[in-house]
Amino acid sequence: MKRYLTLGLAVAVLAVAAAVSSTVPPTNAQSAGLVSSVINKMERNQRDLRSLRASISMEKYNAQIRDTDKQSGVVVYLPGSGRNSSVRVDWQRPQQQTLAVADGQYVLFSPRLKLAYVGNTNSKNAKVNGVLGFGLNASSAQLKAAYEAPQDVYDETLWGGIRATHMKFVPKGAASHKYVEVWVDGSGMPVQTKVVEKNNDATTVRLMDVQKNVNVSKNEFKIELPSDVKKVRG
């Protein structure tokens, strides 16, 4: 279950990285111009983004056993304020699984196991509380209060030939993770994040073949569970 919690944070960061970076100043004068340019692009991207479809890959590194787990699939996203934001991730490889969040509710469904975790993202008992809620419900002011100014700002080329600007965000106080790295492409779209936890486990999420402002129905975030699926409340 833990991998999905970290995934939720990573996807959330992809969705709200503009809000994080647009509320904090650059770390030094040398990076000021680059940060300012990236922030402006991210703000425009965030303002103009009405929907998103993309291929998604996730690489989960376990620092204790030095093992890496990889998954790939597709993601759909509809921005919104607070509980109105919607995210759905359909993993296709190595096995089919679905994580959907809409209107403050989440469903994590594993067809092979005939098992679904369901619950409220804002509930104190929710298995995704503080993770998906971080990105879907947090305001810019809350994000500014939570993170230091961006560090390690530089341009690089990601695999696939995608040029992007790298920025690192460190929490100001107590947090479930050590830091977050974000890569932003030339259009201002955060296309990759890396969440490093306090035990040095790391989850890297990459978006590819990004389609912005395409037709997305709210019904896509509703999962119809078969009658033989066991539901576990979070």
TORKOL-4160 file (C-alpha; in steps of 0.2 Angstrom, whole numbers, padded with zeros to 4 digits, m for minus):
234
<pt num="1" X="0000" Y="0000" Z="0000"/>
<pt num="2" X="0014" Y="0012" Z="0004"/>
<pt num="3" X="0020" Y="0013" Z="m0014"/>
<pt num="4" X="0002" Y="0021" Z="m0019"/>
<pt num="5" X="0004" Y="0033" Z="m0005"/>
<pt num="6" X="0020" Y="0039" Z="m0012"/>
<pt num="7" X="0013" Y="0039" Z="m0030"/>
<pt num="8" X="m0001" Y="0050" Z="m0024"/>
<pt num="9" X="0011" Y="0063" Z="m0017"/>
<pt num="10" X="0022" Y="0062" Z="m0033"/>
<pt num="11" X="0006" Y="0064" Z="m0045"/>
<pt num="12" X="0000" Y="0078" Z="m0033"/>
<pt num="13" X="0017" Y="0087" Z="m0035"/>
<pt num="14" X="0016" Y="0086" Z="m0054"/>
<pt num="15" X="m0001" Y="0094" Z="m0053"/>
<pt num="16" X="0004" Y="0108" Z="m0041"/>
<pt num="17" X="0022" Y="0111" Z="m0043"/>
<pt num="18" X="0018" Y="0128" Z="m0051"/>
<pt num="19" X="0010" Y="0134" Z="m0035"/>
<pt num="20" X="0025" Y="0129" Z="m0025"/>
<pt num="21" X="0038" Y="0137" Z="m0035"/>
<pt num="22" X="0028" Y="0153" Z="m0039"/>
<pt num="23" X="0027" Y="0157" Z="m0020"/>
<pt num="24" X="0045" Y="0157" Z="m0016"/>
<pt num="25" X="0060" Y="0167" Z="m0021"/>
<pt num="26" X="0076" Y="0160" Z="m0030"/>
<pt num="27" X="0090" Y="0154" Z="m0019"/>
<pt num="28" X="0103" Y="0166" Z="m0026"/>
<pt num="29" X="0106" Y="0179" Z="m0039"/>
<pt num="30" X="0114" Y="0167" Z="m0051"/>
<pt num="31" X="0099" Y="0156" Z="m0053"/>
<pt num="32" X="0086" Y="0171" Z="m0051"/>
<pt num="33" X="0084" Y="0173" Z="m0070"/>
<pt num="34" X="0082" Y="0155" Z="m0074"/>
<pt num="35" X="0069" Y="0152" Z="m0059"/>
<pt num="36" X="0060" Y="0168" Z="m0064"/>
<pt num="37" X="0058" Y="0162" Z="m0082"/>
<pt num="38" X="0052" Y="0144" Z="m0076"/>
<pt num="39" X="0040" Y="0151" Z="m0064"/>
<pt num="40" X="0032" Y="0162" Z="m0077"/>
<pt num="41" X="0030" Y="0147" Z="m0088"/>
<pt num="42" X="0023" Y="0136" Z="m0074"/>
<pt num="43" X="0011" Y="0150" Z="m0069"/>
<pt num="44" X="0004" Y="0151" Z="m0087"/>
<pt num="45" X="0003" Y="0132" Z="m0089"/>
<pt num="46" X="m0006" Y="0130" Z="m0072"/>
<pt num="47" X="m0018" Y="0144" Z="m0077"/>
<pt num="48" X="m0022" Y="0137" Z="m0094"/>
<pt num="49" X="m0022" Y="0119" Z="m0089"/>
<pt num="50" X="m0040" Y="0113" Z="m0090"/>
<pt num="51" X="m0037" Y="0094" Z="m0092"/>
<pt num="52" X="m0023" Y="0082" Z="m0095"/>
<pt num="53" X="m0020" Y="0065" Z="m0102"/>
<pt num="54" X="m0003" Y="0056" Z="m0102"/>
<pt num="55" X="0007" Y="0040" Z="m0101"/>
<pt num="56" X="0015" Y="0038" Z="m0084"/>
<pt num="57" X="0029" Y="0028" Z="m0077"/>
<pt num="58" X="0034" Y="0025" Z="m0059"/>
<pt num="59" X="0050" Y="0019" Z="m0052"/>
<pt num="60" X="0051" Y="0015" Z="m0034"/>
<pt num="61" X="0068" Y="0012" Z="m0026"/>
<pt num="62" X="0069" Y="0003" Z="m0009"/>
<pt num="63" X="0085" Y="0009" Z="m0001"/>
<pt num="64" X="0086" Y="m0005" Z="0012"/>
<pt num="65" X="0087" Y="m0019" Z="m0001"/>
<pt num="66" X="0093" Y="m0009" Z="m0015"/>
<pt num="67" X="0079" Y="m0015" Z="m0026"/>
<pt num="68" X="0069" Y="m0005" Z="m0040"/>
<pt num="69" X="0050" Y="m0008" Z="m0044"/>
<pt num="70" X="0044" Y="m0001" Z="m0060"/>
<pt num="71" X="0026" Y="0002" Z="m0067"/>
<pt num="72" X="0019" Y="0010" Z="m0082"/>
<pt num="73" X="0001" Y="0015" Z="m0087"/>
<pt num="74" X="m0009" Y="0031" Z="m0091"/>
<pt num="75" X="m0015" Y="0046" Z="m0080"/>
<pt num="76" X="m0030" Y="0058" Z="m0082"/>
<pt num="77" X="m0031" Y="0074" Z="m0072"/>
<pt num="78" X="m0044" Y="0087" Z="m0070"/>
<pt num="79" X="m0039" Y="0102" Z="m0060"/>
<pt num="80" X="m0051" Y="0110" Z="m0047"/>
<pt num="81" X="m0051" Y="0119" Z="m0031"/>
<pt num="82" X="m0050" Y="0108" Z="m0015"/>
<pt num="83" X="m0061" Y="0092" Z="m0016"/>
<pt num="84" X="m0066" Y="0096" Z="m0034"/>
<pt num="85" X="m0049" Y="0090" Z="m0041"/>
<pt num="86" X="m0049" Y="0073" Z="m0050"/>
<pt num="87" X="m0035" Y="0061" Z="m0054"/>
<pt num="88" X="m0035" Y="0043" Z="m0061"/>
<pt num="89" X="m0020" Y="0032" Z="m0064"/>
<pt num="90" X="m0023" Y="0015" Z="m0073"/>
<pt num="91" X="m0007" Y="0004" Z="m0072"/>
<pt num="92" X="m0006" Y="m0008" Z="m0086"/>
<pt num="93" X="0011" Y="m0016" Z="m0083"/>
<pt num="94" X="0017" Y="m0027" Z="m0074"/>
<pt num="95" X="m0001" Y="m0029" Z="m0068"/>
<pt num="96" X="m0018" Y="m0020" Z="m0070"/>
<pt num="97" X="m0022" Y="m0008" Z="m0055"/>
<pt num="98" X="m0032" Y="0008" Z="m0054"/>
<pt num="99" X="m0031" Y="0023" Z="m0042"/>
<pt num="100" X="m0045" Y="0036" Z="m0044"/>
<pt num="101" X="m0048" Y="0052" Z="m0033"/>
<pt num="102" X="m0063" Y="0063" Z="m0036"/>
<pt num="103" X="m0073" Y="0074" Z="m0025"/>
<pt num="104" X="m0063" Y="0070" Z="m0010"/>
<pt num="105" X="m0065" Y="0051" Z="m0011"/>
<pt num="106" X="m0053" Y="0038" Z="m0017"/>
<pt num="107" X="m0053" Y="0021" Z="m0024"/>
<pt num="108" X="m0038" Y="0009" Z="m0025"/>
<pt num="109" X="m0043" Y="m0006" Z="m0035"/>
<pt num="110" X="m0034" Y="m0022" Z="m0039"/>
<pt num="111" X="m0044" Y="m0033" Z="m0051"/>
<pt num="112" X="m0032" Y="m0048" Z="m0049"/>
<pt num="113" X="m0035" Y="m0048" Z="m0030"/>
<pt num="114" X="m0053" Y="m0043" Z="m0031"/>
<pt num="115" X="m0049" Y="m0030" Z="m0018"/>
<pt num="116" X="m0053" Y="m0011" Z="m0017"/>
<pt num="117" X="m0048" Y="0001" Z="m0004"/>
<pt num="118" X="m0060" Y="0016" Z="m0003"/>
<pt num="119" X="m0062" Y="0031" Z="0008"/>
<pt num="120" X="m0061" Y="0050" Z="0011"/>
<pt num="121" X="m0045" Y="0058" Z="0006"/>
<pt num="122" X="m0048" Y="0071" Z="0021"/>
<pt num="123" X="m0052" Y="0058" Z="0034"/>
<pt num="124" X="m0040" Y="0056" Z="0048"/>
<pt num="125" X="m0040" Y="0037" Z="0045"/>
<pt num="126" X="m0038" Y="0038" Z="0026"/>
<pt num="127" X="m0024" Y="0028" Z="0019"/>
<pt num="128" X="m0020" Y="0043" Z="0007"/>
<pt num="129" X="m0023" Y="0056" Z="0020"/>
<pt num="130" X="m0009" Y="0069" Z="0019"/>
<pt num="131" X="m0003" Y="0063" Z="0002"/>
<pt num="132" X="m0015" Y="0065" Z="m0011"/>
<pt num="133" X="m0023" Y="0078" Z="0000"/>
<pt num="134" X="m0006" Y="0087" Z="m0001"/>
<pt num="135" X="m0008" Y="0092" Z="m0019"/>
<pt num="136" X="m0027" Y="0091" Z="m0022"/>
<pt num="137" X="m0032" Y="0102" Z="m0007"/>
<pt num="138" X="m0017" Y="0113" Z="m0002"/>
<pt num="139" X="m0017" Y="0131" Z="m0006"/>
<pt num="140" X="m0002" Y="0141" Z="m0012"/>
<pt num="141" X="0000" Y="0149" Z="0005"/>
<pt num="142" X="0000" Y="0132" Z="0013"/>
<pt num="143" X="0013" Y="0126" Z="0001"/>
<pt num="144" X="0024" Y="0142" Z="0003"/>
<pt num="145" X="0023" Y="0139" Z="0022"/>
<pt num="146" X="0029" Y="0121" Z="0020"/>
<pt num="147" X="0044" Y="0122" Z="0008"/>
<pt num="148" X="0060" Y="0132" Z="0007"/>
<pt num="149" X="0066" Y="0142" Z="m0008"/>
<pt num="150" X="0070" Y="0130" Z="m0023"/>
<pt num="151" X="0088" Y="0123" Z="m0023"/>
<pt num="152" X="0099" Y="0115" Z="m0036"/>
<pt num="153" X="0091" Y="0124" Z="m0051"/>
<pt num="154" X="0099" Y="0119" Z="m0068"/>
<pt num="155" X="0094" Y="0114" Z="m0085"/>
<pt num="156" X="0096" Y="0096" Z="m0091"/>
<pt num="157" X="0090" Y="0083" Z="m0104"/>
<pt num="158" X="0079" Y="0069" Z="m0098"/>
<pt num="159" X="0078" Y="0052" Z="m0107"/>
<pt num="160" X="0068" Y="0054" Z="m0123"/>
<pt num="161" X="0077" Y="0070" Z="m0127"/>
<pt num="162" X="0066" Y="0081" Z="m0116"/>
<pt num="163" X="0074" Y="0097" Z="m0111"/>
<pt num="164" X="0069" Y="0102" Z="m0093"/>
<pt num="165" X="0074" Y="0113" Z="m0078"/>
<pt num="166" X="0077" Y="0104" Z="m0062"/>
<pt num="167" X="0072" Y="0111" Z="m0045"/>
<pt num="168" X="0073" Y="0104" Z="m0028"/>
<pt num="169" X="0061" Y="0108" Z="m0014"/>
<pt num="170" X="0065" Y="0104" Z="0005"/>
<pt num="171" X="0051" Y="0105" Z="0018"/>
<pt num="172" X="0053" Y="0118" Z="0031"/>
<pt num="173" X="0047" Y="0108" Z="0045"/>
<pt num="174" X="0042" Y="0090" Z="0049"/>
<pt num="175" X="0036" Y="0080" Z="0034"/>
<pt num="176" X="0034" Y="0063" Z="0028"/>
<pt num="177" X="0047" Y="0065" Z="0015"/>
<pt num="178" X="0065" Y="0072" Z="0015"/>
<pt num="179" X="0063" Y="0082" Z="m0001"/>
<pt num="180" X="0055" Y="0083" Z="m0018"/>
<pt num="181" X="0064" Y="0086" Z="m0035"/>
<pt num="182" X="0054" Y="0093" Z="m0050"/>
<pt num="183" X="0058" Y="0094" Z="m0068"/>
<pt num="184" X="0049" Y="0107" Z="m0079"/>
<pt num="185" X="0048" Y="0107" Z="m0098"/>
<pt num="186" X="0049" Y="0122" Z="m0109"/>
<pt num="187" X="0030" Y="0124" Z="m0109"/>
<pt num="188" X="0030" Y="0125" Z="m0090"/>
<pt num="189" X="0023" Y="0108" Z="m0088"/>
<pt num="190" X="0031" Y="0098" Z="m0073"/>
<pt num="191" X="0035" Y="0081" Z="m0082"/>
<pt num="192" X="0045" Y="0072" Z="m0069"/>
<pt num="193" X="0046" Y="0072" Z="m0050"/>
<pt num="194" X="0056" Y="0062" Z="m0037"/>
<pt num="195" X="0050" Y="0060" Z="m0019"/>
<pt num="196" X="0064" Y="0055" Z="m0007"/>
<pt num="197" X="0058" Y="0049" Z="0010"/>
<pt num="198" X="0067" Y="0050" Z="0026"/>
<pt num="199" X="0073" Y="0032" Z="0025"/>
<pt num="200" X="0080" Y="0036" Z="0008"/>
<pt num="201" X="0067" Y="0026" Z="m0002"/>
<pt num="202" X="0063" Y="0036" Z="m0018"/>
<pt num="203" X="0049" Y="0037" Z="m0030"/>
<pt num="204" X="0051" Y="0044" Z="m0047"/>
<pt num="205" X="0036" Y="0048" Z="m0058"/>
<pt num="206" X="0037" Y="0053" Z="m0076"/>
<pt num="207" X="0024" Y="0060" Z="m0088"/>
<pt num="208" X="0026" Y="0057" Z="m0107"/>
<pt num="209" X="0016" Y="0060" Z="m0122"/>
<pt num="210" X="0007" Y="0074" Z="m0112"/>
<pt num="211" X="m0010" Y="0080" Z="m0120"/>
<pt num="212" X="m0017" Y="0096" Z="m0112"/>
<pt num="213" X="m0034" Y="0102" Z="m0113"/>
<pt num="214" X="m0042" Y="0087" Z="m0121"/>
<pt num="215" X="m0059" Y="0080" Z="m0118"/>
<pt num="216" X="m0061" Y="0072" Z="m0101"/>
<pt num="217" X="m0077" Y="0067" Z="m0093"/>
<pt num="218" X="m0080" Y="0067" Z="m0074"/>
<pt num="219" X="m0087" Y="0049" Z="m0077"/>
<pt num="220" X="m0069" Y="0043" Z="m0080"/>
<pt num="221" X="m0065" Y="0045" Z="m0062"/>
<pt num="222" X="m0079" Y="0034" Z="m0056"/>
<pt num="223" X="m0074" Y="0016" Z="m0054"/>
<pt num="224" X="m0088" Y="0003" Z="m0056"/>
<pt num="225" X="m0083" Y="m0011" Z="m0044"/>
<pt num="226" X="m0089" Y="m0029" Z="m0048"/>
<pt num="227" X="m0100" Y="m0037" Z="m0035"/>
<pt num="228" X="m0087" Y="m0050" Z="m0030"/>
<pt num="229" X="m0074" Y="m0036" Z="m0025"/>
<pt num="230" X="m0070" Y="m0035" Z="m0007"/>
<pt num="231" X="m0071" Y="m0016" Z="m0001"/>
<pt num="232" X="m0059" Y="m0011" Z="0013"/>
<pt num="233" X="m0063" Y="0006" Z="0021"/>
<pt num="234" X="m0048" Y="0018" Z="0023"/>
